Amino acid sequence: RQSDGAVWGYEARPERRGPGQAGPRELVKREDNEGHTVALHGYSHTYSEVYSSADACLDNFRKIQEQVYETIGKKPNIIRFPGGSSNTISKKYCVGVMTEVTKKALDEGFRYFDWNVDSDDAGHAKTRDDVYKNVTSKIKPGRENVVLMHDFSHNHKTLEALSDIIDYGLQNGYVFRKITDDTKMVTHSVNN
């Protein structure tokens, strides 16, 4: 995806694709070749599987990590939990799983990130203007702003807003950097 020179991470997970579309492995190769951060979101996003136990959740990351390793020869350690570390849906499948898995993930060398700015592009935002307003009204100077955006089929509103969001940020003194091992983790309070 074109992002006007901004550097952003790609969360690797398998996805369905249509004829003529690049598959996940090709996209991961491209992201890596262009110097972006390849981060992991998990092999599955099915909460009942992912959050059945802390080990199941970590296995979900290990599985996609291995697939990424086979693709680019690197084992990314930056992750985002499905639903974020503050999700409460996980309680339905295993009480306390987020408390346990966030600690185990760190012990295993993973670094997890949540977000402090939600574009709401997978929720109530219906237009590019909604996405733009959600991001530009929530970013704040003096902190790491980690913006949650989704790259799913037919999510044109986010792509259409991205250039203007970047322009707004640059005009207002923000710097766009990729998430690395040196980036201060932005995390939510764990609720399960």
C-alpha positions as CSV (number, residue, x, y, z in Angstrom):
1,R,0.0,0.0,0.0
2,Q,1.2,3.5,-0.7
3,S,1.5,5.6,2.5
4,D,3.3,8.7,1.2
5,G,6.5,7.7,2.8
6,A,5.2,7.1,6.3
7,V,6.6,3.9,7.9
8,W,4.1,1.5,9.4
9,G,4.0,-2.0,10.6
10,Y,2.2,-4.9,8.9
11,E,0.4,-7.3,11.1
12,A,0.9,-10.7,9.6
13,R,-2.0,-13.2,9.5
14,P,-3.4,-15.4,6.8
15,E,-6.3,-14.0,4.8
16,R,-8.5,-14.9,1.9
17,R,-7.7,-13.3,-1.4
18,G,-9.3,-12.9,-4.7
19,P,-7.9,-13.6,-8.2
20,G,-5.0,-11.3,-9.1
21,Q,-4.4,-10.1,-5.5
22,A,-1.1,-10.5,-3.7
23,G,-1.2,-13.1,-1.0
24,P,-0.1,-12.6,2.6
25,R,3.4,-14.0,2.0
26,E,4.0,-11.6,-0.9
27,L,2.8,-8.7,1.1
28,V,5.0,-9.6,4.1
29,K,8.0,-9.9,1.7
30,R,7.2,-6.5,0.3
31,E,6.8,-4.9,3.7
32,D,10.1,-6.3,4.9
33,N,11.9,-5.4,1.6
34,E,10.7,-1.8,2.0
35,G,12.0,-1.6,5.5
36,H,8.7,-1.6,7.4
37,T,8.1,-3.5,10.6
38,V,6.4,-6.8,10.2
39,A,4.4,-7.4,13.4
40,L,2.3,-10.4,14.3
41,H,-1.4,-10.4,15.0
42,G,-1.8,-14.2,15.1
43,Y,-2.5,-17.0,12.8
44,S,-6.2,-17.1,13.8
45,H,-8.5,-14.4,15.0
46,T,-11.1,-16.8,16.3
47,Y,-11.4,-15.8,20.0
48,S,-12.7,-19.2,21.2
49,E,-9.5,-20.8,19.8
50,V,-7.0,-18.0,20.6
51,Y,-8.2,-17.4,24.2
52,S,-8.9,-21.0,25.3
53,S,-5.6,-20.8,27.3
54,A,-2.5,-18.7,27.5
55,D,-0.6,-21.5,25.8
56,A,-3.1,-21.6,22.9
57,C,-2.7,-17.8,22.5
58,L,1.1,-18.0,22.4
59,D,0.9,-21.0,20.0
60,N,-1.2,-18.8,17.7
61,F,1.7,-16.2,17.6
62,R,4.4,-18.9,17.3
63,K,2.5,-20.4,14.3
64,I,2.4,-17.2,12.4
65,Q,5.9,-16.3,13.5
66,E,7.2,-19.5,12.0
67,Q,5.3,-18.8,8.8
68,V,6.9,-15.3,8.6
69,Y,10.3,-16.8,9.3
70,E,9.8,-19.2,6.4
71,T,8.9,-16.2,4.2
72,I,11.5,-13.5,5.2
73,G,14.1,-15.3,7.3
74,K,13.2,-13.2,10.4
75,K,11.2,-14.0,13.5
76,P,9.3,-10.9,14.5
77,N,8.6,-10.4,18.2
78,I,6.2,-7.5,18.0
79,I,2.6,-8.5,18.5
80,R,-0.9,-7.2,18.9
81,F,-3.4,-9.4,20.7
82,P,-6.7,-10.0,18.8
83,G,-9.0,-7.5,20.5
84,G,-6.1,-5.9,22.3
85,S,-4.7,-6.8,25.7
86,S,-7.7,-5.1,27.4
87,N,-10.3,-7.3,25.7
88,T,-12.9,-8.9,27.9
89,I,-14.4,-11.3,25.4
90,S,-11.5,-13.7,26.4
91,K,-13.1,-14.1,29.8
92,K,-15.9,-16.1,28.0
93,Y,-13.3,-18.7,27.1
94,C,-10.8,-18.6,29.9
95,V,-10.9,-16.5,33.0
96,G,-7.6,-14.7,33.6
97,V,-6.1,-15.6,30.3
98,M,-5.1,-12.1,29.4
99,T,-3.3,-11.6,32.7
100,E,-1.4,-14.8,32.2
101,V,-0.6,-14.5,28.5
102,T,0.6,-10.9,28.7
103,K,3.2,-11.9,31.3
104,K,4.2,-15.1,29.4
105,A,4.5,-13.2,26.1
106,L,6.9,-10.7,27.7
107,D,8.9,-13.6,29.4
108,E,9.1,-15.3,26.0
109,G,10.6,-12.2,24.3
110,F,7.5,-10.8,22.6
111,R,6.7,-7.1,22.9
112,Y,3.0,-6.4,22.7
113,F,1.4,-3.2,21.6
114,D,-2.1,-1.9,21.9
115,W,-3.2,1.5,20.7
116,N,-4.1,4.9,22.2
117,V,-5.8,6.3,19.1
118,D,-8.6,4.3,17.4
119,S,-9.6,5.2,13.9
120,D,-12.8,3.2,14.5
121,D,-12.6,2.0,10.9
122,A,-13.8,-1.5,12.0
123,G,-16.6,0.1,14.0
124,H,-18.7,3.2,13.7
125,A,-16.6,5.1,11.2
126,K,-18.4,4.8,7.9
127,T,-16.5,7.4,5.7
128,R,-13.0,8.6,5.1
129,D,-14.0,11.8,6.9
130,D,-15.0,9.8,10.0
131,V,-11.6,8.0,10.0
132,Y,-9.8,11.3,9.5
133,K,-11.7,13.1,12.3
134,N,-11.2,10.1,14.7
135,V,-7.5,10.1,14.3
136,T,-6.7,13.8,14.1
137,S,-8.9,14.6,17.1
138,K,-7.3,11.9,19.3
139,I,-3.5,12.2,18.5
140,K,-1.7,14.2,21.2
141,P,1.8,15.8,21.3
142,G,4.3,14.6,23.8
143,R,3.6,10.9,23.6
144,E,3.8,7.9,21.3
145,N,0.6,7.8,19.3
146,V,-0.2,4.3,18.2
147,V,-3.1,4.4,15.8
148,L,-5.4,1.4,15.3
149,M,-6.3,1.0,11.6
150,H,-7.4,-2.1,9.8
151,D,-6.4,-3.4,6.4
152,F,-9.4,-5.5,5.4
153,S,-11.1,-6.1,2.1
154,H,-13.1,-3.1,0.9
155,N,-11.9,-0.8,3.7
156,H,-11.3,2.0,1.3
157,K,-12.3,4.7,3.8
158,T,-9.0,4.2,5.7
159,L,-6.8,4.2,2.6
160,E,-8.6,7.3,1.4
161,A,-8.1,9.1,4.7
162,L,-4.5,8.0,5.2
163,S,-2.8,10.6,3.0
164,D,-4.7,13.5,4.7
165,I,-4.0,12.1,8.2
166,I,-0.2,12.0,7.3
167,D,-0.3,15.5,6.0
168,Y,-2.1,16.7,9.1
169,G,0.4,15.0,11.3
170,L,3.4,16.4,9.4
171,Q,1.9,19.9,9.4
172,N,1.4,19.7,13.1
173,G,4.9,18.6,14.0
174,Y,4.3,14.8,14.4
175,V,6.9,12.3,13.2
176,F,6.0,9.0,11.7
177,R,8.2,6.1,12.8
178,K,7.9,2.4,12.6
179,I,7.5,0.3,15.8
180,T,10.8,-1.3,16.8
181,D,12.2,-3.0,19.8
182,D,13.2,0.5,21.0
183,T,9.7,1.9,20.8
184,K,8.1,2.4,24.2
185,M,5.3,-0.1,24.5
186,V,1.8,1.4,24.4
187,T,-0.5,-1.0,26.3
188,H,-4.0,-1.1,27.8
189,S,-4.9,-2.1,31.3
190,V,-5.5,-5.9,31.3
191,N,-9.1,-6.6,32.2
192,N,-9.1,-10.4,32.4
